Amino acid sequence: MTKARVGILIVWLGALVLLGWLAVTHLRISTDLRSFMPAPTTPDQQLLMDQVGEGPGSRLLLVAIDGGDEADKAALSRGLAAALRKDAAFTQVVNGDFDMGMLDARLLPYRYLLSPTLDDTAMDETFLADQLQQRLDDLGSPAASVLKGLLPRDPTLEVLKLAERWTPAHSPDVRDGVWFSSRGEALLLAQTRGAGFDPGAQGEAIDRLRAAFSALPHHESSHLTLSGPGYFTVTVNAQTRHEADWIGGISMVGFVILMLAAYRSFASLLFGALPVATGALAGVAMMLLFFPEVHGITLAFGFTLLGVAQEYPIRLLSHRRAGESAVASVRGLWPLLLTAIASACIAYLAFYASGVGGLKQLAVFTIAGLLAAGFSTRYVLPYLLPAQARDIADTPGLGRFRRWLDALPRPRWLPVPVVAAIVAMLAFAPGPFWQNDLSALTPLPRDLLLTDARLRGELGAPDVRYLLIMQAPTADGVLSASTRLEPVMRDLVAKKVLDGFELPSIYLPDLATQRARQAHLPDRPALDAALDRALQGMPFRKDLFVPFLDDVETARTAPLLTPDVFARSPLGQRLAAMLVQRGDHWVGLSTLSGVHDPTAIDRAVAAVGAEARLLDLKASSESLVAEYRTRILHAVLAAAGLLLVTITLALRSLRRAWHVLAPMTLATFLVLAVERLAGIPVSLFHLVALILAAGLGLHYALFFERDTNDPAEQRRTLHATVVCVISALLVFGMLAWSSIPVLRAIGLTVALGVAFHFCLSILMAPHARQD
């Protein structure tokens, strides 16, 4: 290698090292999957997006402890709950065991404003005497150890009543003080602080939960079963990464073998990889300029989409003539190569026009990468390649393969039967055309979904599909509406319309209710006299209940509780998730469990007139997907128009542009028809994959359209195209075998597209057309 070539190589590698350093030191990876969700356009869709990531239902982890005897499982449940309640990663932990920490010491006097006990009962001598008699009986029960600590401050056990009120309505059986399933598992609900759609935050919370369980004594004989949206997010993320790694590894090995077999040169393999590496690092650098964070999926898919750039060095390596320098070869090839680069960039502009954050990142990454790979192939790579190269046209068997292809019939009316076949397949395809249900793309095994359904039923966990929405100008207005809805919802539960519900007012009543309860509290002299009379004949000393007298007086005179003040309690995050501000108004979110008749709920709620309604998140998600699909289709149509103009101007002929665009268009619709005939509904991921396949197919048609009557040049074109086709089939064919529906959809679509594009590009090439 000459000094000049060595210098160029050192500078190029130095630039790659610099770009790599920038990527490592400045790249911030995001894991929030909502980046790849369509942007909401309606209030219901905005609520959907919020609930997907931030809603209480999305943050719940369902935990079951199995193995060992019942006492051991109960002890493990209590130990795990105690550990998680101290962990900042969790905002609420419920397992049926009484938690004294649900209200901290500063808010404990407010229990009389939070509990409905005094709504129809006066705190007089009769009430106090009855309560004290019950406590006297309780002290002889197994619960005496807990009651002794509560008695001086809370002889009416308002804290326990609140705990019961804040416990899910449809709770499992309580044995040994904790929840147990019908299968004998100890059950626990844990609400994470991290967003449900954030694999990083959910993964950390799950790791800390497992670590807390492993630190418990005698845990070896038991095991954990986890479920819930956050657990599914982590599982999907890990499964996707695992499959992408092994598919990528196999594809890389296959690509190396392919390049060595095609060019019989390690130098060609190594130098040919430099433009692709340049494109990848340039794409990352460009994203650093435009976005504060880059989603991990953007990088994973971006490197896959950037596989188109492998064609650029392949074309240069395959099209070199014997005795011709690489610089001279690339000069003759460059006009068509530049057209291919521009066309691919236009196709990927459809991603940017989608308005989805993740796809916009993907567009910036791939367009910048393709440009960097293409221009480095033109202006740098030729100066590194050896001065002499083997003429690919002399590859054994290549001439016979080309002559066999040329002998295939290719009548001018070929598009007619192809179009007829496409129309027939689309007309008789089974099932719905579009896939609007994103949950159908979940890669979760059926046993995990069944386990989740079982645990959700046992625990009475919220239904992730339905939400009861309340709106008002103020937070207290929402709480007031929620208060009016409580009796209606309890009636619906009694009628078996649903199994349970959770309203914001269950945690924090509105100010009017608090004020009425405050008015029912006697002043200290009156309460002291009533307590003195109630203690007649009781074995309790009066001075034992001084903390009780202090709390009642504090509750009677203290400022009323607001959401901001309530936020100081451990349940503050729970209320914050149910009471949110949206612009100039507030929204209350009520989670429901076991919804059996949504129509009856909707009617009953509408009759209250509390500006409340039932929201079907599934219907909102489907409308969001439909709107997003329409936007993508519009972007694709705009890109198609730009492609037509670009190709026509580049080739300076509408007829020649037709020779390029017709095979690409027919092949794209043929892929769509075949997948529909197989009963596969078209999802958003199929549309993205169709754009990718069209970008690849455009290259094939461009170079076959360029093909001359020179047999040697025809063989070089065929060699380059076959290497590109095999390379694409290697990567996307592997993806087509993935167990992950999203990867499988992309892999199958692109693999079919590559095959159809290649065949139609040859059969419709103008130089070999037969009448």
Buried (B, 14 or more C-beta within 10 A) or exposed (E): EEEEBEEBBEEBEEBBEEBBEBBEEEBEEBBBBBBBBBBBBEBBBBBBBBBBBBBBBBBBBBBBBBBBEEEBBBBBBBBBBBBBBEBEBBBBBBBBBBBEEBBEEEBBBBBBBBBBBBEEEEBBBEBBBEBBEEBEEBBEEEBEEBBEEBBBBBBBBBBBBBBEEBBBBBBBEBBBBBBBBEEEBBBBBBBBBBBBBBBBBBBBBBEBBEEBBEEBEEBEEBEBBBBBBBBBBBBBBEBBEEBBEEBBEEBEEBBEEBBEEBBEBEEBBEBBBBBBBBBBBBBBBBBBEEBEBBBBBBBBBBBBBBBBBBBBBBBBBBBBBEEBBBBEBBEEBBEBBBBBBBBBBBBBBBBBBBBBBBBBBBBBBBBBBBBBBBBBBBEBBBBBBBEEBBBBBEBEEBBEBBEEBBEEEBEEEBBEEBBEBBEEBBEEBEEEEBBBBBEEBBBBEEEBBEBBEBBBBBBBBBBBBBBBBBBBEEBBBBBBBBBBBBEBBEEBBEEEBBBBBBBBBBBBBBBEBBEEBBEBBBEBEEBBEBBEEBBEEEEBEEEEBEBBBEBBBBBBEBEBBBBEBBBEBBBBBBBBBBBBEEEEBBBBBBBBBBBEBBEBBBEBBEEBEBBBBBBBBBEBBBBBBEBBBEBBEEBBEBBBEBBBEBBBEBBEEEEBBBBBBBBBBBBBBBBBBBBBBEEBBBBBBBBBBBBBBBBBBBBBBBBBBBBEEEEBBBBBBBBBBBBBBBBBBBBBBBBBEBEBBBBBBBBBBBBBBBBBBBBBBBBBBBEBEEE
